[in-house]
Amino acid sequence: MGIITQSGTLNTASLVVPDLYVQIQTNGSTSLSGAQTNVIGVVGTASWGPVNTPLVFGTSAERIVAFGLMQTNQFDLATVVSTAILQGASSFVGVRVTDGTDAAASAALLADENGATYPVLLSARYTGTSGNTITAALSAGSALNTWKLTVSMPNSIPETFDNIAVGSAPADFWAALVSAVNNGVSNARGPSNIVVAALGAETSVAPTAIANITLVNGKDGNTGVVAENLVGTDGVTRTGMYVLRGQDCSIGVLSGVTDSSTWSVQVAFGVAEGLYMISGGPAGQAISDALASRTNAGVDSYALKVMFGDWIYWYDSENSLTRLVSPAGFVAGRLASLSPQLPSLNKQLYGIVGSQKSGLTSTGQTLTYSSSELSSLFENGFDVISNPAPGGSYWTVRGGFNFSSNSEIDGDEYTRVNNFIARTISDGMGIYIGEPISPTLFRNIEATLTGFLSDLQSQGVIGTEDGSVAYSVTCSSSNNPQSRVALGFVQADVSVTYLGVNRKFIVNIDGGADVTVASAS
């Protein structure tokens, strides 16, 4: 009977036995799956959740479970996420930061009158004031001679650890309770997602019923947070922004950061990771101050978008008040909901009830930017949210610019399409590493890249004004000489034409009583 193998797994040079050998061939080329362009990485403060750890979520409900309720401080993570969700964003990676003074809430079970000794200490799984809303109760279990611990937290599913056996001595029971909380109860349930338990010094206390006891003394560690905490550090243990490394985000926001001294490191990170970093100026910023901040920062890059410090009035439904917040979340959310070839320019924004420049919409008094003000901002790389828009009376991003001074690459669309193509190729072309350099390899590489770019043009992501082919790919002996091939190098040269954006629409009108219009017969 013959031997069936996958192509490439049979060493034909070592065959000795006469037989039939069937090799299943597969197409040598591969198809590239486009990189995600809708994932927003957000770094900020919160009242719950692990610190300097990336957490993936997509809705406000999931965000509350992961990071707690929204707060009103400048660097609040939830504020950026909520304003982005209003624009259609639905995929996030969140990173919580603190100033190092954060603490987990806790409560001792059956402590003595001084609270000094106790059999078990329950502590919130994470630091923060959300832990102060956790309650625990000890009651009779479902089975005879057992106890049940119930742990509850608002916006989380209550946890029940049932049928914890009394044991031969109180110490056995408390040890079993700690094990149940930290490790789960057999096949009944896993460990707690809300609290952790630790044995105290007085485990000889017999268990008795405990009505709801509330954990206390949880601290957020937010009061001393500054921009540097959100930027963080890179290395073996990453903090802040650098936790987003390798998380497949396409847009990055450091919540509430307005310090222009952080722009250079944001740019470096954005270029390295293929992220479009969205930043902004401080609330109430003057145009002259904005221009000076660019000069002082010395930054010029397509990887950064800086919103002018005209902050936005927005109704915070979680805290039931109208707040003045950074425009960064609105912009990040709108970009995430758009195809990469589309800039934020002239796209309607939602949830805005006013701005510092325009005032609150409810007052009926609105101010608008003059052409000279907009020119000053746009010529220096700043963008702004304003109303009206070129398309009508609605809130929009007025320029759609990044922070590059090169007019060929200064649009949102350049950054997004460029990063999309680069990340897709980076994620998918590694399959060809380790293959023999031959005409077959060249053909397969060309076929993969050409197929991907052809799909992009058919979807309208790239293109030309006349509909001609918008790309070329060369990978052959013509650009891979023997001297380079002998050293293990293979080069593919790719040229792509990106679609231009209609920013200055000119309509020429020839009108008058003496104008004759020729009509088709």
C-alpha positions as CSV (number, residue, x, y, z in Angstrom):
1,M,0.0,0.0,0.0
2,G,1.3,3.5,-0.9
3,I,2.4,6.1,1.6
4,I,0.6,9.4,1.7
5,T,2.3,12.5,3.0
6,Q,2.0,16.3,2.9
7,S,4.2,18.0,0.4
8,G,7.5,19.0,2.0
9,T,7.4,16.5,4.7
10,L,8.9,13.6,2.7
11,N,12.7,13.5,2.5
12,T,13.0,11.9,-1.0
13,A,16.8,11.8,-0.8
14,S,16.6,9.2,1.9
15,L,14.1,6.8,0.3
16,V,15.3,3.2,0.0
17,V,12.2,1.0,0.0
18,P,10.5,0.6,-3.4
19,D,6.9,1.9,-2.9
20,L,4.3,4.4,-4.0
21,Y,4.7,7.8,-2.3
22,V,1.9,10.2,-2.7
23,Q,2.5,13.9,-1.8
24,I,-0.5,16.2,-1.3
25,Q,0.3,19.5,-2.9
26,T,-1.0,22.8,-1.7
27,N,-0.9,26.2,-3.4
28,G,2.5,27.7,-2.6
29,S,1.1,31.2,-2.2
30,T,-1.0,32.4,0.7
31,S,-3.7,35.0,1.1
32,L,-3.3,38.0,3.4
33,S,-6.0,38.7,6.0
34,G,-6.2,42.5,6.6
35,A,-5.0,43.8,9.9
36,Q,-7.7,45.2,12.3
37,T,-8.2,48.9,12.0
38,N,-11.0,49.3,14.6
39,V,-9.2,48.4,17.8
40,I,-8.5,51.4,20.2
41,G,-5.9,51.1,22.9
42,V,-6.8,53.3,25.9
43,V,-4.5,53.9,28.9
44,G,-6.0,55.6,31.9
45,T,-7.1,55.5,35.6
46,A,-9.9,53.4,36.9
47,S,-11.5,52.2,40.2
48,W,-11.1,48.5,39.5
49,G,-9.1,46.0,37.5
50,P,-5.5,44.8,37.2
51,V,-2.8,47.5,36.9
52,N,-0.6,47.7,33.8
53,T,-2.3,44.7,32.2
54,P,-4.1,44.7,28.9
55,L,-7.8,43.8,29.0
56,V,-10.0,43.4,25.9
57,F,-13.6,44.6,25.9
58,G,-16.2,45.9,23.5
59,T,-19.1,47.5,25.4
60,S,-19.8,49.8,28.3
61,A,-21.1,46.8,30.3
62,E,-17.9,44.9,29.7
63,R,-15.9,48.0,30.6
64,I,-17.7,48.4,33.9
65,V,-16.9,44.8,34.8
66,A,-13.3,45.2,33.8
67,F,-12.5,48.7,35.2
68,G,-15.5,49.8,37.3
69,L,-17.8,52.8,36.9
70,M,-16.8,56.0,35.2
71,Q,-15.0,58.7,37.3
72,T,-14.7,62.4,36.6
73,N,-10.9,62.9,37.0
74,Q,-8.8,64.0,34.0
75,F,-7.1,60.7,33.3
76,D,-10.2,58.5,33.5
77,L,-10.1,55.6,31.1
78,A,-13.9,55.1,31.0
79,T,-14.5,58.7,29.8
80,V,-12.5,58.1,26.6
81,V,-14.1,54.7,26.0
82,S,-17.6,56.0,26.5
83,T,-17.2,59.0,24.1
84,A,-15.6,56.6,21.6
85,I,-18.5,54.1,21.9
86,L,-20.9,56.9,21.0
87,Q,-19.2,57.2,17.6
88,G,-19.5,53.5,16.8
89,A,-16.3,52.0,18.3
90,S,-16.7,48.5,19.6
91,S,-13.3,47.0,20.2
92,F,-10.9,48.2,22.9
93,V,-7.8,47.2,24.8
94,G,-7.7,49.0,28.2
95,V,-4.7,49.5,30.5
96,R,-5.2,50.8,34.0
97,V,-2.5,52.9,35.7
98,T,-2.1,54.3,39.2
99,D,0.3,56.4,41.2
100,G,1.3,53.5,43.4
101,T,-0.9,54.4,46.4
102,D,-3.8,52.2,45.3
103,A,-5.0,49.6,47.8
104,A,-7.4,46.7,47.8
105,A,-10.5,46.8,50.0
106,S,-10.7,44.1,52.7
107,A,-12.8,42.8,55.5
108,A,-12.1,40.3,58.3
109,L,-14.6,37.5,59.0
110,L,-15.5,37.1,62.7
111,A,-12.8,39.4,63.9
112,D,-12.4,40.1,67.6
113,E,-13.8,43.3,69.1
114,N,-10.5,45.1,68.3
115,G,-10.3,43.7,64.8
116,A,-6.8,42.5,65.5
117,T,-7.3,38.8,65.1
118,Y,-9.6,36.8,62.8
119,P,-9.8,33.4,61.0
120,V,-10.0,34.7,57.4
121,L,-9.4,38.0,55.6
122,L,-11.3,38.7,52.4
123,S,-9.6,41.2,50.1
124,A,-10.8,42.6,46.8
125,R,-9.1,40.9,43.8
126,Y,-8.0,44.3,42.5
127,T,-7.2,47.6,44.1
128,G,-9.6,50.5,43.9
129,T,-12.7,52.1,45.4
130,S,-15.0,49.7,43.5
131,G,-13.8,47.1,46.0
132,N,-15.6,49.1,48.7
133,T,-18.9,48.0,47.2
134,I,-18.2,44.3,47.7
135,T,-20.2,42.4,50.3
136,A,-19.8,38.9,51.7
137,A,-22.2,36.7,53.8
138,L,-21.8,33.4,55.5
139,S,-24.9,31.2,55.9
140,A,-25.9,27.6,56.2
141,G,-25.0,25.5,53.2
142,S,-27.4,23.4,51.1
143,A,-26.0,20.1,52.6
144,L,-26.1,19.1,56.2
145,N,-23.2,20.4,58.3
146,T,-21.9,22.7,55.7
147,W,-21.6,26.5,55.2
148,K,-22.1,28.8,52.2
149,L,-20.1,31.9,51.4
150,T,-21.8,34.5,49.1
151,V,-19.8,37.3,47.6
152,S,-21.5,40.1,45.7
153,M,-20.4,43.2,43.8
154,P,-22.6,45.7,41.8
155,N,-22.5,45.0,38.0
156,S,-20.9,41.6,38.6
157,I,-22.5,38.1,38.9
158,P,-22.8,37.1,42.6
159,E,-20.6,34.2,43.5
160,T,-21.6,31.4,45.8
161,F,-19.3,28.9,47.4
162,D,-21.6,26.2,48.8
163,N,-21.3,23.1,50.8
164,I,-18.1,23.9,52.6
165,A,-17.7,21.2,55.2
166,V,-17.4,22.0,58.8
167,G,-14.6,19.5,59.3
168,S,-13.3,18.0,62.5
169,A,-12.1,21.4,63.8
170,P,-12.8,25.1,63.0
171,A,-9.3,25.4,61.5
172,D,-10.2,22.8,58.9
173,F,-13.3,24.7,57.9
174,W,-11.5,28.0,57.5
175,A,-8.8,26.4,55.4
176,A,-11.5,24.8,53.2
177,L,-13.2,28.2,52.8
178,V,-9.9,29.9,51.7
179,S,-9.3,27.0,49.3
180,A,-12.8,27.3,47.9
181,V,-12.4,31.1,47.3
182,N,-9.0,30.9,45.8
183,N,-9.2,27.6,43.9
184,G,-12.9,26.9,43.4
185,V,-15.1,24.2,44.7
186,S,-14.5,20.9,43.0
187,N,-16.5,20.8,39.7
188,A,-19.2,23.2,41.1
189,R,-17.4,26.4,40.4
190,G,-14.0,28.0,39.8
191,P,-12.1,30.5,42.0
192,S,-13.6,33.9,42.8
193,N,-13.2,36.7,40.3
194,I,-14.1,39.3,43.0
195,V,-12.1,38.5,46.1
196,V,-9.1,36.5,47.4
197,A,-9.0,34.9,50.8
198,A,-6.2,34.5,53.4
199,L,-6.1,32.7,56.7
200,G,-5.8,34.8,59.8
201,A,-4.1,34.1,63.1
202,E,-7.2,33.0,65.0
203,T,-8.6,29.9,63.1
204,S,-9.9,28.3,66.3
205,V,-13.1,30.4,66.0
206,A,-16.1,28.3,65.2
207,P,-18.0,29.5,62.1
208,T,-21.3,31.4,62.7
209,A,-23.7,33.1,60.4
210,I,-22.5,36.5,59.0
211,A,-24.9,39.0,57.5
212,N,-23.6,41.1,54.7
213,I,-20.2,42.5,55.6
214,T,-18.8,45.2,53.3
215,L,-15.2,45.4,52.3
216,V,-13.5,48.8,53.2
217,N,-10.4,50.9,52.6
218,G,-10.0,50.4,48.9
219,K,-8.1,53.2,47.2
220,D,-7.8,54.0,43.5
221,G,-4.3,55.6,43.6
222,N,-5.4,58.3,41.1
223,T,-4.7,61.5,42.9
224,G,-1.0,61.6,42.2
225,V,-1.2,60.3,38.6
226,V,0.6,62.5,36.0
227,A,1.2,62.1,32.3
228,E,4.4,60.1,32.8
229,N,2.3,57.4,34.5
230,L,0.3,56.9,31.4
231,V,3.3,57.0,29.1
232,G,4.9,54.4,31.3
233,T,8.2,52.5,30.8
234,D,9.3,49.9,28.3
235,G,11.3,46.8,29.1
236,V,10.8,43.3,30.6
237,T,8.0,44.7,32.8
238,R,6.0,47.2,30.8
239,T,3.8,49.9,32.2
240,G,1.4,52.5,30.8
241,M,1.4,52.9,27.0
242,Y,4.0,50.3,26.5
243,V,1.6,47.6,27.7
244,L,-0.2,48.1,24.4
245,R,2.8,46.7,22.5
246,G,1.8,43.7,20.5
247,Q,-1.9,44.1,21.2
248,D,-3.0,44.7,17.6
249,C,-4.4,48.1,18.3
250,S,-4.7,50.5,15.4
251,I,-5.5,53.7,17.4
252,G,-4.0,54.7,20.8
253,V,-5.2,57.3,23.4
254,L,-3.5,58.3,26.7
255,S,-6.7,59.5,28.5
256,G,-6.6,63.1,29.4
257,V,-2.9,63.6,28.6
258,T,-2.3,67.2,27.3
259,D,1.5,67.4,28.0
260,S,3.3,68.2,24.7
261,S,6.5,66.8,26.1
262,T,5.0,63.3,25.7
263,W,4.4,63.7,22.0
264,S,7.8,62.5,20.9
265,V,7.5,59.2,22.8
266,Q,4.0,58.8,21.6
267,V,5.2,59.2,18.0
268,A,8.1,56.7,18.5
269,F,5.6,54.2,19.9
270,G,3.1,54.8,17.2
271,V,5.6,54.3,14.4
272,A,7.0,51.2,15.9
273,E,3.6,49.6,16.6
274,G,1.6,51.0,13.6
275,L,-0.7,53.0,16.0
276,Y,-2.3,56.3,15.2
277,M,-1.8,58.1,18.5
278,I,-4.6,60.7,19.3
279,S,-3.6,63.5,21.7
280,G,-4.8,67.0,22.5
281,G,-4.1,70.3,24.2
282,P,-5.3,71.4,27.6
283,A,-8.8,72.7,28.1
284,G,-9.3,76.4,27.2
285,Q,-6.1,76.5,25.1
286,A,-5.3,79.6,23.1
287,I,-4.3,79.2,19.4
288,S,-1.0,81.0,20.2
289,D,-0.3,78.6,23.0
290,A,-1.0,75.6,20.7
291,L,1.4,76.9,18.1
292,A,4.1,77.5,20.7
293,S,3.6,73.9,22.1
294,R,4.4,72.5,18.6
295,T,7.6,74.6,18.4
296,N,8.7,73.5,21.8
297,A,7.9,69.8,21.3
298,G,9.8,69.6,18.0
299,V,7.5,66.9,16.7
300,D,6.5,66.4,13.0
301,S,5.0,63.0,12.3
302,Y,2.1,61.2,10.6
303,A,1.8,58.9,13.6
304,L,0.3,61.5,15.8
305,K,-3.0,63.5,15.7
306,V,-3.2,66.5,18.0
307,M,-6.6,68.0,18.8
308,F,-6.7,71.7,19.7
309,G,-7.6,72.3,23.3
310,D,-11.2,73.3,22.7
311,W,-12.8,70.7,25.0
312,I,-16.2,69.2,24.5
313,Y,-19.4,69.3,26.7
314,W,-20.9,65.9,27.0
315,Y,-23.6,64.4,29.2
316,D,-22.1,61.6,31.4
317,S,-25.1,59.3,32.1
318,E,-23.2,57.2,34.7
319,N,-22.6,60.2,36.9
320,S,-25.7,62.2,35.7
321,L,-23.9,65.4,34.9
322,T,-22.7,67.4,31.9
323,R,-18.9,67.3,31.8
324,L,-16.1,69.1,29.9
325,V,-13.9,66.4,28.4
326,S,-11.1,65.9,26.0
327,P,-12.0,65.6,22.3
328,A,-9.6,62.7,21.9
329,G,-12.2,60.0,22.7
330,F,-14.7,61.3,20.1
331,V,-12.0,61.4,17.4
332,A,-10.6,58.0,18.2
333,G,-14.1,56.4,18.2
334,R,-15.0,58.0,14.8
335,L,-11.8,56.9,13.2
336,A,-12.2,53.4,14.5
337,S,-15.7,53.1,12.9
338,L,-14.5,54.3,9.5
339,S,-12.7,52.4,6.7
340,P,-9.0,53.4,6.8
341,Q,-9.2,55.4,3.5
342,L,-11.7,57.8,5.1
343,P,-10.5,60.7,7.2
344,S,-12.4,62.1,10.2
345,L,-13.1,65.3,8.1
346,N,-16.8,66.1,7.8
347,K,-18.0,62.9,9.5
348,Q,-20.7,63.6,12.1
349,L,-19.9,63.2,15.7
350,Y,-22.5,62.1,18.3
351,G,-23.2,63.0,21.9
352,I,-21.8,66.5,21.9
353,V,-23.8,69.2,23.6
354,G,-21.3,72.0,23.2
355,S,-17.7,73.1,23.2
356,Q,-15.6,75.7,25.0
357,K,-15.5,77.8,21.8
358,S,-19.2,77.4,20.9
359,G,-20.7,77.2,24.3
360,L,-23.5,74.8,25.3
361,T,-26.0,74.2,22.6
362,S,-28.8,74.5,25.1
363,T,-28.1,78.2,25.6
364,G,-28.7,79.0,21.9
365,Q,-25.5,81.0,21.7
366,T,-22.9,79.6,19.4
367,L,-19.5,80.9,18.2
368,T,-17.7,79.5,15.2
369,Y,-14.1,79.5,14.1
370,S,-13.1,82.0,11.5
371,S,-11.2,80.9,8.3
372,S,-8.0,82.6,9.7
373,E,-8.3,80.7,13.0
374,L,-8.8,77.4,11.2
375,S,-5.9,78.2,8.8
376,S,-3.6,78.9,11.8
377,L,-4.5,75.5,13.3
378,F,-4.4,73.4,10.2
379,E,-1.1,74.9,8.9
380,N,0.5,73.9,12.2
381,G,-0.9,70.4,12.2
382,F,-3.7,70.9,14.8
383,D,-7.2,69.6,14.3
384,V,-10.4,70.7,16.0
385,I,-14.0,69.6,16.6
386,S,-16.5,72.3,15.5
387,N,-20.0,73.0,14.4
388,P,-21.1,73.7,11.6
389,A,-19.4,71.3,9.3
390,P,-18.9,71.6,5.5
391,G,-21.8,69.2,5.1
392,G,-24.3,71.0,7.4
393,S,-25.1,71.9,10.9
394,Y,-23.5,69.1,12.9
395,W,-20.4,68.5,15.0
396,T,-17.4,67.2,13.1
397,V,-13.6,67.0,13.0
398,R,-13.0,70.0,10.9
399,G,-9.6,69.2,9.2
400,G,-8.9,65.5,9.2
401,F,-5.2,66.2,9.6
402,N,-2.3,64.4,11.3
403,F,0.7,66.2,12.8
404,S,2.9,66.0,9.7
405,S,4.0,69.1,7.9
406,N,4.3,67.2,4.6
407,S,1.1,68.0,2.6
408,E,1.4,64.7,0.8
409,I,1.0,62.6,4.0
410,D,-0.8,65.0,6.4
411,G,-4.2,63.4,6.4
412,D,-5.8,60.8,8.7
413,E,-6.3,58.6,5.6
414,Y,-2.5,58.4,4.9
415,T,-1.7,57.2,8.5
416,R,-4.5,54.7,8.6
417,V,-4.0,53.1,5.1
418,N,-0.3,53.1,5.5
419,N,-0.4,51.4,8.9
420,F,-3.1,49.0,7.6
421,I,-1.0,47.8,4.7
422,A,2.3,47.7,6.6
423,R,0.8,45.7,9.5
424,T,-1.0,43.3,7.2
425,I,2.2,42.5,5.3
426,S,4.1,42.2,8.6
427,D,1.5,39.8,10.0
428,G,1.2,37.6,7.0
429,M,4.3,37.4,4.9
430,G,6.5,35.7,7.4
431,I,5.3,32.4,6.1
432,Y,7.9,32.6,3.3
433,I,10.9,32.7,5.7
434,G,12.9,29.5,5.4
435,E,11.8,28.7,1.9
436,P,14.4,28.1,-0.9
437,I,15.0,31.2,-3.0
438,S,13.8,30.3,-6.4
439,P,11.5,31.5,-9.2
440,T,8.7,29.6,-7.4
441,L,9.3,31.7,-4.3
442,F,9.4,34.9,-6.2
443,R,6.1,34.0,-8.0
444,N,4.4,33.1,-4.7
445,I,5.4,36.3,-3.0
446,E,4.3,38.4,-6.0
447,A,1.0,36.5,-6.1
448,T,0.3,37.0,-2.4
449,L,1.0,40.8,-2.4
450,T,-0.7,41.3,-5.7
451,G,-3.8,39.5,-4.5
452,F,-4.0,41.5,-1.4
453,L,-3.6,44.9,-3.1
454,S,-6.1,43.9,-5.8
455,D,-8.6,43.2,-3.1
456,L,-7.9,46.6,-1.5
457,Q,-8.5,48.4,-4.8
458,S,-11.7,46.5,-5.5
459,Q,-13.0,47.5,-2.0
460,G,-12.1,51.1,-2.6
461,V,-9.3,51.3,0.0
462,I,-6.7,52.3,-2.5
463,G,-7.1,53.6,-6.1
464,T,-6.5,56.3,-8.6
465,E,-8.6,59.1,-10.0
466,D,-9.0,57.4,-13.4
467,G,-9.6,53.9,-12.1
468,S,-6.3,52.5,-13.4
469,V,-4.3,49.9,-11.5
470,A,-3.1,51.5,-8.2
471,Y,-0.3,49.1,-7.3
472,S,2.8,47.3,-8.6
473,V,4.7,44.5,-7.1
474,T,8.2,43.3,-8.2
475,C,9.9,40.3,-6.7
476,S,12.1,38.5,-9.2
477,S,15.7,38.1,-10.2
478,S,15.5,41.7,-11.6
479,N,15.6,43.1,-8.0
480,N,17.2,40.1,-6.3
481,P,20.7,39.7,-7.7
482,Q,22.7,36.6,-7.0
483,S,25.0,38.6,-4.7
484,R,22.1,39.4,-2.4
485,V,20.4,36.0,-2.7
486,A,23.6,34.3,-1.7
487,L,23.4,36.2,1.6
488,G,19.8,35.1,2.2
489,F,18.1,38.3,1.2
490,V,14.8,38.5,-0.7
491,Q,13.3,41.9,-1.7
492,A,9.8,42.7,-2.8
493,D,9.3,46.2,-4.1
494,V,5.7,47.5,-3.7
495,S,4.3,50.7,-5.0
496,V,0.7,51.8,-4.0
497,T,-1.4,54.8,-5.0
498,Y,-3.6,56.0,-2.1
499,L,-6.9,57.7,-2.9
500,G,-6.9,61.5,-2.5
501,V,-9.4,63.2,-0.3
502,N,-11.7,66.0,-1.5
503,R,-10.7,68.8,0.9
504,K,-11.1,71.9,-1.3
505,F,-14.2,71.5,-3.5
506,I,-14.3,74.2,-6.2
507,V,-17.4,74.8,-8.4
508,N,-17.0,77.2,-11.3
509,I,-20.3,78.9,-12.2
510,D,-20.8,80.9,-15.4
511,G,-24.1,82.6,-15.1
512,G,-25.9,85.6,-16.5
513,A,-28.6,86.6,-18.9
514,D,-26.2,86.5,-21.7
515,V,-25.0,82.9,-21.0
516,T,-26.0,80.4,-23.6
517,V,-26.3,76.8,-22.4
518,A,-25.9,74.1,-25.0
519,S,-28.2,71.2,-24.5
520,A,-27.8,67.8,-25.9
521,S,-30.2,67.1,-28.8
